[in-house]
């Protein structure tokens, strides 16, 4: 191992460890998806069932099993916990970064560390690497597959095409047919854009198709046999239905993914836009290929990355259901575009400095990350920026970083420091969020502290119900108490004595819904503005 390889390995290990793994238990599972996916994996493990995803003892067929399998393995090794539920995403993000590194070391030597660290430090990658969800599993599998396809195109080595097909199969196990659909779409559009239609037919390799089937079909066939309703629920409802209709109330405007992608690429957004517009301009002026059908031009990787970046955004902009994680697989393509931008500028004998406005915008985006991170407690608890000294100090620190980035990048050959000076505010931001924001995030967005409060007042574990609370809280309580949570609004009212969580000052309303049953106040959780009450068993309104 050379000195450079050893240094790269240490840097990648350190960055991935800090950005993806460090502090995974600092705050509890948040949102509806994290606790729900974590609970599905736990119930599958308890039932020793690797085929049918189960939630509250019933089949839950919204997603394929790859994340659940990974979480089950993590639970088996480390025990069931919220941080163990997040380990699969952190692991998948690390694989994605390593795939980018080895791909660039082989096909764009000298820029492999830049590409890997740019990918690792994108806000979208960091965020989803620390979440118990299926999105990072899809992004990692899809990225390795697309890099494998390009590696096959440049090297003519069928091993890379085998990697493409096998990882496309893993992507299908991660989130369904969206993985092969996008692969086909990107390859077809790219081949059409450069006038090399034969690439489409060359990609259709029979051994690869067999390999894809070998990865995908065992689970899909087994789950369909065990659950005859699987095809209707998963394919028709949760794939085609989500696109055609807003059945889950995830409606957003058509342009929704433009700001989402801009935020997901922070702090690299400004330079990615510059790289993308340069690629489009170059393609427009050079639409006729100058290579033979079996060759690739160095600049064609830019065109491929541009297709990879834009097509998911366009497709999901047409969808009636929009969620931020849908476009996570497009982020590595943006990193490739930026690497190609750096390569073209730094490999010149006399590289020009980037425009001042571009450097200033990049520095502003990178440095400003630190302001909300330092003020996270105020933003989470009070939903506003504080006035006075805290805001002034945060802005002053960000301004110093802004000046440092600008002055560095505007020096001659300043782009050689591009990666280093941009990663400084990223590391400071992640550290500030974990140090200053973890407790407020846990208190206001996670069910973990509330579950502890309820456990502290129970004389024995009781059934739990909820009434008029967000579903995020309902699913969170299900995971942290590891038992079904009843919901009054769905007519699910336990006949035995139980605890109910409801908005503050709901005792009278709960009593009206429970005629003849005693309702006693147990406590309040002010951070989320809910109370919890003891409700006597039906026909036994005795004192608690």
N, C-alpha and C positions, 0 to 999 in steps of 0.2 A: 504494500500500500504506500503510495507516494505521500509526501508531506501535504501536498494540496488536497488530495483525497481525504487524508486524515482530518485536515482542518475543516473541509466541507462537511464531513460526517459529524464532527463535533458541533458545528454551527447548526446543522439541520436538526440534530437530536435536541440541542438546547432550545431552539426556537419552537419546535413542535411540542416539546414537553411543557414549555411555559404557555404557549398560545392555546394549546388544545387540552392538556391534561391537568395543569396546575389549578387547584381550587375548584374542581368539579363539584365538590360538596359544600361550597361556600353558601349557596342558597338552594332551596328546594325546587322541585319540579314546578314549572310555571306553564300557563296556558292550558288548553284542553288536551292537546296531542301528547305532550310529554308524559303526564301520569297515565293516560289511557294506554299508550304503547307499552309503557313500563309494566303496567298491570297485566296486559295481555301476555307478555313474555313470562311473567311470574305464574300465571294460571296454567299456561302451557307446560311450564317446568313442573309444577305441582302435579299435573295430570300425566306427566311423562308422554305427552302428545306432541310430536314434531310435525304434524300434518295440519290440524285445524286450529287456527287462532281462536281463542276463547276469551270472552269478557263477561264477568258476572255469571259464569257457568254456561253461557250460550255462545254458539258460533258467531264470530265477528269477522266478516269476510271482506272488509274494506281494502285491506292491503295484503300483498304477498308476504312470505315469512322471513326474508333474509335478515331484516333487523331483529326480529324475534329470536331467530336462531342465535345470532350474535349475543343478544342480551341474555339468553338462557345460558350460554357458555360463561358469560361474565358472572352471572348469579351463581353458577356452579362453583366457580373458583373463589369469588370474593364475597359471596353472600348477597342477598337481595338488599339493595339500597338505591337511593336516587343517583349517587355518583356511579355506581356500577351500571345503571341503566343508560348513562351517558357515555360509558367507555366505548361502545361500538362506533359511535360517530367520531370520537377523537381518534380511534384507531383507523377508521376509513379515511379521515382527513389526512392522516400521516401517510397512508399508502398513496393517496392522490399526489401529495407533495413529492414523495419519492419517485413516483412515476414520471412526474414532470422533470425532475432532476436527471434521471437516467435517460430519458428521451432526449433532452437537450444536450447532455454530455455526448451522446452518440451522433446527433444530427446538427447541433449548433454548439460545438465545443467552445468553451470560454464563457458561455452565458448560462450554464446550467444552474449555478447557485443563484444568480439573479432571478431566473424564472421560478425556481422553487420557492424562494423567500417572498417574491412578489405574490405568488399564489397563496402561500400560507398566511400572509398578512392582510389579505382582503377582508373587509369587515364581514361580508357574507360568509366566507369560509370559516372565520373565527367563530361567528355566532352559531352556525349550524354544527360546527365541530363540537360544541359544548351543549348540544341539545339531544335529548332522547327522541329521535325521529327517524323516519325512513329516507329523508332527503339526502343526507350525506352518503348513505350507502349507494343510492342511485348515482349521485354526482361522481363518486370515486370509480364505480364500475364503468360508467359511461365515458369518463375521461381516459381511463386506461384503454378502453376499446377504441376510441377515436385516435389516440396517439398510436396505438398498435396498427390501425389502418394506414395512417400516414407513414409509419415506419416500413410497412410492407410496400407502400407505393415507392418509397425512395430506395429501399434495399433489395426489393424483389424476393425477400425471404418469407416463405410461406409460414414460418413459425409466428411471425408478427400477425399474419392474417388469422392464424389459429387463436392468438390472444384476443384479437378483435371479436371473433365469434363467441369465445367462451365468456369474455367479460360482458358482452351484450346479453348473454344468457343470465349472468349474475344481475345485470341491471333489470332484466325482466322479473327476476325473483325479488328484486328490491322494491319495485313500484309498478310493475306490469308492462303492458305493451308499448308504453310511451318510449322506452329505451330503443327498441328496434325501429319504431316509427321515426324517431328523430334521426337515427343513424341513416336510414334510407333517404330521408328528406335532405339531410345535409350533403350526402354523397351525390345525390342526383342533381341538386342545385349547383354544387361546386363543379361537377363534371360538365354541366350545361354551360356554366359561366365561362369556363376556359376552353370550351369547344372540344372536350375529350370524352365523348359519350361512351366510348368503349370501356371506360373505367367502371361503369355501372355493371356491365356484363362480366368483366374480369373479377369483380368483387364476389359475384355469385359462385362460390367455391363449394362444391358438394361435400367434401370432408368437413369444412367449416359449418355448413348447415346441419350436418349430422351431429357435430360437436355441440352446437347451439341447442339442438333438440335434446341431447343427452343431459345437458345442464338443466333445462327448463321443464321438460315433459314429466319426469317422475313426480314432482310435487303437484303440478297442475292436474295431472290425471288422478292422482291419489285424492286430492282435496275435492275434485268433482265427484268421484265415486262416493266418498263419505258424505258430501253435502250437495245433493242434486240441485240446490238453489244457487250454487256458487256462480255459475256462468251469468245468471240474471243479475245477481247482486254486484259481482265484481266488474264484469265487462260492461254490461248494459247500463247499470246504475252508477257505479263509481268511476267509470272511465268515460264512456260515451255520454252518459247523463250529465256528468259534471261539466263537460264541454258545451253541450247543447242547451242546457237549462241551468238556472241558478237555484238548484234544488236545496243547496245547503247555505244559502244566503251569504255567499262570498262575493257579492257584486262589487265591482269597482269600475271606474271610467276606463275608456279604451286606452288612454295614455298611461295607465297606472304603472306599467313595468318600466317606463323610462326613468322616473325618479327612483323606483326601487332598485334598478340596476345601477344607477349612479351612486346610490348609497351603499350598495353591496360591494362596489369596487373601491370605495374610499380606503386608503388615501390616494389611490393611483388613478382616480377618475379622469382628471384633466388630461394626463398624458395618454390614457387609453383612448379618449375621444380624438386626440390629435393623431394617434397611430391609426385609428379606424378611418378617419377622414382621408388621411394620406393613402391608405390602402385602396379606398374607393376611387380616389382620384387617379392613382396609378393604374388600377384595373380599367378604368374608363378610357384612358389614353393608350392602353396596350391590350386590347381585347383579342388580338390575333396571336395565338401561341407561336413561339419561335423555336420550339423544341419538337423532336420526333415524338410519336405516340408513346414510346416507352421511357421517356425522360421526364424529369421534373425540374423546373426552374427554382432557384432559391427563393424568389419572391412569391412563388405560388403557395407557400405555407401561409403567407399573409392572407391570401384570398380564401384559403380553406378555413383559417381561424375566423375571418370575417363572416363567412357563412355560418359557422358553428355558433358564433356569438349572436347573430341577428335573428336567425330562424326561430329559435325557441321564444324570443321576445315577441316576434310577429305572431306566431301561432297562438301563444297564450293570451295575447292581447285580444284575439278574436273569441276567446273562451268566455262563457257566461260566468264561470267560477274562477276567481283569481286569488291566489295566495302567494306570498313572497317566495317561499321555497321552491316553487315550480321552476324558476329559472336558475337555480343554483348550478346545474350542470353546464351552463354557459360561461360561468366565471373563468374557468381555466383557459378558455379561448381568448378572453381579454388579456390574460397574462401572456399568452403566446404572441399576441399582437404587440404588446409592449416590449417583449424581448426582441422581436424583429425590429422594432423602432430603435432600440438601443444598439442593436448589432449594426444597422445601417449607418448610424451616426458615429459609433466608436471605432468601426473598422476603417474609416476614412483616414488618410494620412494627415489631414488637417480638418478635424471635425469642427463644425460650427456650433456655437452655443445656441441652445433653444431660445425662442423668443422670450423677452422679459415678461410679457403678460402671461405666458404659459407657466413660467417658473413661479410667478407671483401667485397665480391661481392654485397651482399644486401646493405651494408652501402654505397658503391659507387653509386649504382643505386638510392637509396633514396636521398642522399646528392646532387648528380649531377643535380637533377631536378631544383635546385635553380639557377644554372648558366644561362641557357637560359631564365628562368623567370625574373631574374634581368636585363638581357640584351635584353629583348623582343623588346624594341624600336629599337635597332640597327639591330636585326635580321629581323624585319618586314620592316623597311624602307631601310636598306642598304644590306640586304640578306647576312650578314656576321657577325662574332664576331668582336668586336672592339679590337684595340690594346691598350696597356698601362694600365693606372690605372683602368678603369672600369672593364676590364677583370680580372685584378689581385685581385681587391676587391671581385668580385663575386667568384672567385676560392678560395680565402682565407676563405670566409664565409662557402663555401661548405666543405672545408677541415676540419674546426672546427666541423661541423656537422658529417662528416665522422668519425673523431676520437671519438666523443661522442657516436655514435651508436656502433662502434666496441668495445670500452672499456665497454660499458654497457652490450652488449650481451655476451661478453666473461667472465663476472663475473659468479660466481656460481649462478644458478637459474636466469641467465640473461634473459632467454626466457620469464620470467614473465613480463619483461619490453618491450617485443618485440613490442606490439601494440603502447605503449606510445611513444617510441623513434622514431618509424617510422612515426607516424602521425605528428610529429613536422615539418619535411621538407615538408610534403604534404600541411599543412596549410600555411606555409610560401610561398610556391610556388604559390598556388591559390591566396593568397593575393597580391603577387608581380605581377602576370599576370594582375589582375584586376586594380591594382594601376598604374603600369608602362606600361602595354601593351595595355590597353583598347583603348586609343586614337589612337595610330598607327594602331591597328587592324581595328578600325572604319574608319579611313581615307583611308586605302589601300585596304580593303577587303569588305567593305559594301557600298551599294548604298545610305545609309541614308544621308551622308553629301553632296553628289552630288545632290540629290533630293532637299535639302534645298537651294543649290546654284542656281539651275535652278528656283526654286520658287521665289528667291530673285530678279531675273532680269525680270520676267514676269510681264506684266501689267495686265494680266488675265490668268487663266489656259488655256493652249493650248494642243492639242494632242502632244504626244511625240513619236519619232521614234529613232531607233538606227541603226548604220551601222558599221560593223566590230568591234564590242565590244564583250567581253565574255558574255555568256548567264547568268552568275551569276549577271552581272550588269543589264542585260535586265530584269530578273525576279525581282531583287531588286527594280528597278525603278517602275515596275508594282505595287509592294506592297506599296511603300512609296508615290506614286502619286494616287493610287487606281483607275487606269484607264488602258485600254489596251495600251501596248507599241508596236508600229508598227516596223517592221524589213525590211529595204530596201533589204537585201539579199534574202528575201523570196518573193520579189515583192510586199510587203505591204507598199505602199507609200501614205500617206494621200493627198487628193486633196486640202484640205483647208490649211491655214497657220499652221505651226507647228514648234516644236523645234526638232532638231536631235542631238544626241550624237554620236561622231565619234572619231577616234584616232586623236592625235594632228596634226595640219597642214593639215587637210583634206578639207579645204574650196574649193580649186580648183576642187578636185575630186567630192565633193558633187555637185558643180555647173554644172559639166559635166553631172551628172546623172539627174539634174533638168533643162534641157534646157528651157529657157524662164521664169524661176522663180528666183527671187532674193534670194541670200543666204548671210546673214549677220552674222558676228562673234559676239557672245554674251559673251563668257568667256571660261576659261580653268579650269580644275581641275587637277592640276599637280600631286597630290598623285597617281592618277590612269592613268595619261597620256592621258586624253581625253579632247576634246573641245566640246562646244555645240554652235549650230548655229540656227538662225531663218531662216525659209524658207517660202517665200510668197506663197499665194494660187495660184493654177494653173490659168493662164489667168489674174492675177492681180499682176504684179511684182512691186508694189508700195513700197515706203520706209516704214520701220518699225516705 
